[in-house]
Structure formats: structure tokens, C-alpha cells
Amino acid sequence: MSYVGPDFEPPQPRRPRRGPLTVALAALVPGALLGWLVYETVGGSGDDGGSGQATVRSSSPAASSAPSDDAKEPSAAPKSPDTSSASPPAASGPLKGKVVVIDPGHNPSNFQHVSEINRKVNIGTNWKECDTTGTSTNDGYTEAKFTLDVAHRMRTLLQEQGATVKLTQDGDRPYGPCVDERARIGNQAKADAVVSIHADGSGAGNRGFHVILPGAVHAGAADTRAIVAPSRDLGERVAGRFVAVTGSAPSNYIGDGGGLVTRKDLGGLNLSTVPKVFIECGNMRDSKDAALLTSGAWRQKAAQGISEGLVSFLRG
């Protein structure tokens, strides 16, 4: 997701001092260093492989084309039937009884509903626009298409493990949902974990992924105090497995090299009452990262890595 927009204001300048987040991530992924080196050696080609073994298996590759992406909704937004939250009966598996909500960032049709997505919603600490259009590669591959494609791949992998999986939207809405409703969908599902999928829109040369964790917020309708610790655990596991499976390095421009960032300005996190993180899978505006993000084979690895992090968290 681009940092230009309602739910992603530019983060504060990075402090030169490394914090405990780097240590936490390093402790999680000692086996991922080989994949990290491959990433730097080959320049981040779409065929990069991770150094960790996958524990989530898919019986068939997901389609590489991305259906329409995510959506956010204003309160007054016309609603389609709630197919986005529907999930077929869960299969037997280690995640039987667990509920996962996947939140694909943005909606491909948001640009056609400017007034609706610009409507302000309360995120606890202040008011922000309902949603943004998201970013895209220089060749026009949109973040919204990327996020929904990865979400579909994750859904397949997690359902094979027995989880009940719900999406905040499945390309079935004209726009939205708004950031406050995205949080509400996870809350109402009583999700055991929620992951919001994004891709960044930073400057060329800025590469890598980062996972965004909720900070402690207690203001207005927002109270994240109970989910800060479990969300950190979830984020560390997702980051660790993402490195291992994709071979991608943590961001070189945010997160002090550890791939973890804590924020208090995102409505999707502030209003969540269940463990939740965002992941920016790469930078769409960098040509090397864009080559990864537009590769169906790499998107399958991304879905695998995120899903493995979820499985690790849910199984304890």
C-alpha cells in the first residue's frame, strides 16, 4: 500500500538505533539467511526461493491471475450479499475449529467511487478517509489485484489445513469496505487471527517487505491493549516464515532492518479486538520488487510464507 492515503500516512523517520524487533526477528529465522543471500545475489528475481521448509501444502497451484481486489465500505455503501465472509465447510486438519480472516487491501473499483472512499470514518484516535485506491507497479499492475490474488492462494492453503477462512471482500463490492468495517468483519467473526495483505508504493531502490503491528491505543472506540502482545507474536511468526519461504529480505527503508513496524494510525488495527497484522509484501515502485510481485510463482510463495506464519501462531 502506498503511504499516500488515508490509512497509511508517512511513518516517522527511522531511528538509527536498532530496536528489539530486529533481535526478535533474527531469533525467529536463523534458517532464512540462505534465502536472504539468494535474494541479494540474484537481484530479487521472481524465481527466488526461501531457505525454510514449507509446512503448509497446496494440492494444486493457485491461478496466477488476480481477480478484483479488496474493498472497504462506507456506512452508506450499497452492500452486496455477504459472500465475502462466506467459507465452505472446513476440512479436517490441524486448524479445525480455527477462524482466519484475510483482508485484501483496497478495491480495484475504488477510483470510480471517489466521494465514497473519501468519506471520513472514526478510527478511534482521529478520523480518516474510508479507503484509498492503493498503489500499482509502473506498468499498471494494481495493488488491489495483487492483494486479492494472494488472499485467494492463502485461503486455499489454510482451508486445506482445516481452517475456516473469511475474506473482508472478494471482488464482490463496488468499493470498500471502509477501514472501520474491515476491522469489524474480523471482530464479528471472532477470528483467531487476521492478516491484511498489502504492497507498498515507496520510491525506487526501496525494497523488501515489512509487517505492521498494532501499537497500544486506548482512545474513543479504539482499545488495542489486549491484542498488542498476541499480534506481535503473530507478526513475528509471519515475518519469519515470509523470509524463509520467499527469500525476500526485510525492508531496507523502514523497520530498522528487522521487518517489523509498530503503528497507531491505522484504523484496521486500532479498531481490531482480535490479533491482527498488516504485511507490505514488497515495493511496487521498485523494478526488482515489482518483478516479484507480478510473478504468479512468487505470489504463491508469498501466500505460503504468510500462511505458514498463521499456522505457527494458531498452533502455538
N, C-alpha and C positions, 0 to 999 in steps of 0.2 A: 504494500500500500504506500502510496506517495505520502510524504509528510506534509503535503499541501492539502488541507482539507479539514473538515470538522473534527474527525475523531483522531487525527494524527497531526498535532502541531509539532514544529521542530523541537526535538529534545534539547535539554540543556547541554552546553558544551561539555565534551568528555573531560573528565579529570585525569590528569596524568597518572595518578596513583592507581595501581591495580587493587581491586577490592576482593572480598572473599568469594565473589561469584566466580572469578576465574579459577580459584582453587577448587571450588565445588565441582565445576565442570571438568577440570583436569582429573579430579579423583574419579569421576564417573566414566571417563572414556580413555583409559590408558591404551586400550587396544585400537583406538581410532587413529593413532598418529600416522600409521602407514597410509591410510586413505587420505589423510590431510596432506602428506607429502606428494601423493599421486596428484592431488588437486593442483598443487603449485607447479609440479613438474610438467603436466600436460596442458596447463593453462585453463583448466576447468572445462574440458570437452564434455559433451553430452554423454559420453560413454564412461565417465569416471565411475569407479566402483568404490564401495566402502570396505573397511577392514574388519567390520564386525559381522558375525553370523546372524542371519535373519531368523527370528523366531516366529514371525507371522507369515503364513504361506498363502499364496493365492493359487487356485486351481487353474485359472486362465488369466492371461494378461488383460488388464482393463483397456478399453478403447483409448487411443491416443488423442482423439479429437475431443475438444472440450465443449460440452453443452453450455447453455447460457448459465451465467453465474449467479452469484448470491444476490440477495436483495434485502433491503431494510424497509421498514414501513412506518409512515407517519400514522398517528392515531386515526386520521381521517382517511387513510389509504383504503381503496377498494380491496377487499380480500377475496382471493380465490379459495376454493375448498382447501382445507388444511392438509394437502397431500405432502407438503414439505416435511411435516413432522411424522408422517406415516412410516412404518417399518414393518416388513414381513415378519412372520413369527421367527424368533431367534432359533438358530440351530443349537444342538448340544455342543458344548465346548467349555474351555476353562473360564470364559467370560459369561456363561449362562447366568442370567439374572442381573447383569450389569447394564446400565444405560449410558450410552455415549452420545453427546450432541456435537455435531460438526457444523461449524459456522463458516460457510464460504463467503469471503469478503466481497462486498459490492454486488452490483446487479448490472448486466450489460445494457439494460434499457434505462438506467438512471439518467443518462444525458437527455432523454426525451421527457423527463419529468423534473425540470429544474426547480420549479416553485415548490413541488412536494418535498424533494430531498433537501431543500434549503430551509424548510420549516424547522424551528428550534425545538429541541426536546430537553428535558431536565435530566442531567446525568449525576445529580447529587451535589457535586461541587460547584457546578455552574450550568449554563445552557449551551448546547451545541446544535449544529445542523443535524437533521435526521440522518443523512448519509452523504457520501461523496461518489463520484464516478469511478474513483480508483485510477490507477496509472496504466501504462502499456509499454511494450518494447518500442524501439524506434521504428520497427517495421509494422506496428499496429496490432500486435497480439496483446489482448487486454488482460489486465489482472483479473477481471471478473471471470473470463473464460478459464484462466489458469486455476483459480481457486475452486471452481465447481468441478473441473476435471479431477483435481487431486482429491476433492471430497468424495467423488464417486468411487475412486480407486480405494480410498480408505474405508468407505462403507463396505465394499466387498470383502476386504481383508478382515475387518472386525466382525462382520456377520459370520464369517467362516469360523471365528473363534467363539461364537455363541452370543455375542453382544447384541443388544437391541440398539439400533443406531437411528438417530433422527437428525435431519438437516434443518437448519433455520429457514432455508429456501432451496428449491430445486429447479430453478428456472421457470417457476410456475406463477410468478407475480410480475406485474408491470414495473414495479420498482420496490426498493426496500427489501426487508423490513428495516425500520429505523434502529439505531444503536440501542435504544432502550428496549425495544421489543426483542431484539436478538438476545439480550440478557434474560429477558422474561421467559423466552422459549426454553432455555436451559433450566431456569429455576422451576418452571411449571412441570417440566419433565422429571424433576428430581434427579437430574443427571449425576452420575458418579464422577464424570469428568467432561469438560467442554474444551474444544480446541478451535480457535478461529484462524482460518487459513488466509494468508496474505502474501504479497510480493511487494517489495519497496520500489520507490521511484526516486532514488538519490542520484548523485552525479556520477558520470563515467569515472571508472577507476575505483569506485567504492564497491566492494564485493563481499559476498558471504551472507550467511543467514544470522538472524538473532531471534530469540524467544523473549516475549514481553510478559512480565509477571505483574500482578496487581500489587500496588502499594497499600499500606494501611490507610483507609479512608473511612471517616465517620462524620458524614455531613448530609443533611437533608434526607433523601431517600437512599443514600448510599451508606453501606456498612460492610466493609470487606474484612474486618478484623478476624473473623472466624475462618476465612478461606486463604489468608495470606500464606500460612505455613504449608498447607496441602498443595496450594497452587505452585509454590516454589518447588516442592518435591516433584510435581508433575512436570514443570518446566525443565528442571534439571535432567529428568529422565528422557524427555522428548529431545532436548538438545543433544544429549549423549548419543542416543540411537540415531539421530539425524546425521551426525558426524560419521558414525560408524558405517551406516548403510550407503549414504550418498557420496562420502569422501569430501564433501564440501567443508570449508573452513568457517569458523565463526566470523562474523563481520569484522572488517578491518577499519570501520569508521564509526562504530557505536558499540558500547558494551565492554570497553576495556579489554578486548581480545577474548573474553570468556563466552560471548554469545548470549548473555543474559542481561536484560534491561528491566528495571522496575519503573513503572509509571502510575501516576494518579489522575491522569487527564483523559482517560478513555472510558466512555460510557459503558461499553461492552464488558469491561472489567469492574468498574465502580459499582454497577448495579447487579452484579452476579452474587448469588448466595451459595453457589456450588463451585468447586475447584475449576479454575479456568485460566487458560493462557492464550496468547496470540503467538503465531510464528510468521515471521517475514522470511520466506524461503530463499530469497536472493534479491538482487537489484536488477529490475527490468531495464534500467537505463544504461547498464554496463554491457558491452557487447559479449563478453565472455560469460557473464551470468545469464544473459538473455539466451545464449546458445543452449544452456542447460534448461532453463525454464520452458523453452519452446520444444524440447525433446520429450516425446512420449515415454521413451525408455527411462529418462531421468525423472520424470514426474512419477513414474511407478516406484522408483527408488525413494523419492521424497515421501510418497504415501506410505511406503513400507517403513521408513525410519520413524515417521510420526506415529504410526500405528503401533510399532514396537514399544515406543516410549509410553503410549497409553496402556498397552498390555502390562508392561512392567509396573506402572503405577497402580493399576487396578488389581493386580495380583499381589501387590505389596512386596 
